[in-house]
């Protein structure tokens, strides 16, 4: 990525009026939530959901194009909406493929539905690239080159994966995301643009947190494994990965908030922490608490650290008392799997000989999805490595591991240098928040396939962190932030302000 962004449009001199965009976004979110939650009542409504979701997404692109033209920023809002769409696509058509063989494409029907949103996103991207071909410059330069190279290698390694068609489909999404985030980064000219990008990301994570939560409450488990118990029991059986997304959302909301501004982001952060705890994801809860402590601790706001820990402890205590979370904890302790991280160490020992069979190039992109099919004695029939670095090593060998390691390295380096050397208190505040968000991703990555495999929201967020950290570092070196004020702008409930962040 270029150290200095390419400017395609004239800077906006008047505050943005985001009311129309916020209303349309809320309308789209609400419609998709209702459609997903009410799918059991609509019968086989897949076609209707696909058509309506595609129309809403396409409509948002049209509105973004019109709004961007009106504000002399034709690319910015289109590409931000495309980024939002790629983030939420996995939950608009939520599914879990039952892969029993490596032959054929092995796609669930909802996978084709999700691909329609990818195609619409691709169309929006093609329009931008055709009109502004220089948006592709810098893909293999600067810090972003590591992201580009891991993507190229993932695409190429799909050829020798156990199921090339399956791997190539996800490699397509990864490549699409990498191009979109690169162009998003080029649109970040000033601090307000960066906060706008983070705000759009927050809305996507709200979607990714609320939708599976509602689905777990209102839609019975299709396997009948958990029965039809009380409401809290139904909620307790929500996917535990919600905890990781909810914890990350809370940190980003704290990151975007500044004193004297509307407290909407704080309310969202509080709700996210509640969902994080009740969903019961062990690594997600730990990551949320540690990253929250880090966020306030790096600012030397020790009273806030105590308040954050106390508030989280109260939520946890209430969840243990009034929900079935206590039963889940009791069952987990009875299994005595804490020492093996719920059997993860057994899995890591099991796959190490297979990693050593192809240590340099690995077994192919997302080959881990088929390990339990190829080796039926795989511990607990795992479909990934439950560790992002081992995931990258198994799929793409040492080449992939080095590239993933460099991505993590540049994020930490950029954020730490911004915290240490920036003269702007607001930049330091954002860098602290970004570092806390990255640590949240990293802790989850130790026990889940957060990155290095299927490009879901967590992997997408790691790529976004490269862009965020690079832009923060660029701004920290810019004379613009030696005390020059930044115009205030509004993006829905989130407000961009030149007011320095609390110390």
Helices and strands as residue ranges (DSSP letters): H 19-37, H 39-42, H 46-70, H 76-92, H 109-131, G 133-136, G 142-144, H 145-157, G 158-160, H 164-186, H 191-218, H 231-236, H 242-256, H 264-279, H 282-297, H 302-322, H 325-335, G 338-340, H 344-357, G 367-370, H 371-374, G 379-381, H 388-421, H 425-445, H 457-476, G 479-481, E 489-491, E 494-496
